[in-house]
């Protein structure tokens, strides 16, 4: 009897050893495709983490940094001075699209083709809406506020002071440490009349190109300095700081802000764009009935769902770092 039991145990061990090499066992009880998706998302998470850590390091090592409530305070249709309203709408669209993606996966598990197509279509619309909002934000920052990867017109004061008026004397417009400002660009003789312009000033040459840097004064901006690119550097008198009573002028903000903003949000936007493209392909395949024939619970929909939720999660951290802190 004992010999019989021993023989059975040896047979079971031998069978298990053979099955271990047959390649049919799914690791972690999930398919190969989903496992590879998890590996990709993990590596992509490290990439985004590196970018965001670099942003944090540069920010906290800089003496001055633009305030998000001031930088991101505009919206379409002329809405101004409404901090974070527009980016909140962007975030809402992306979060809602993640919810619709969950519903698409659920309908896939039920083998409901119409439900999968409907909810995936809503997900595509949410992603496209987010991309449209981001395109407007970039257009506004680049076209209207002249921020680029090499130039940041947003700055903050490191000292308290008072701006100089058109007569070159201190005005009633004061500011405190940490106050935000946006350096505007002078237009070709549109905001300055002959009586308000120092002789020879326009900020541009006769053809509208950048001219020479000059000192000038204006009824709106007071006494100022206009550089070769036409940017207005308002002048002020320091009241509290290292050199009280000295006359200084607004300077460009840290270049790293614009460079990191466009790079990181652009990198995330590329992920969203890629996700929308894949969603459309899988939506079309779902409508054609390809996945219904496989009888695997629309696994492809579940895999793109993992990617989409990752993109949504990354945006939460991007939103936190750029728009809230």
Secondary structure, 3 states (H helix, E strand, C coil): CHHHHHHHHHHHHHHHHHHCCCCCCCHHHCCHHHHHHHHHHHHHHHHHHHHHHHHHHHHHCCCCCCCHHHHCCCECCCECCCCCHHHHHHHHHHHHHHHHHHHHHHHHHCCCHHHHHHHHHHHHHHHHHHHHHHHHHHHHHHHHCCCCCCCCCEEECCCEEEEECCCCCEEEEEECCCCEEECCECCCCCCCCHHHCCCCCCCECCCCCECCCEEEEECCCEEEEECCCCEEEEEEEEEECCCCCCEEECCCCCHHHHHHHHHHHHHHHHHHHHHHHHHHHHHHHHHHCHHHHHCCCCHHHHHHHHHHHHHHHHHHHHHHHHHHC
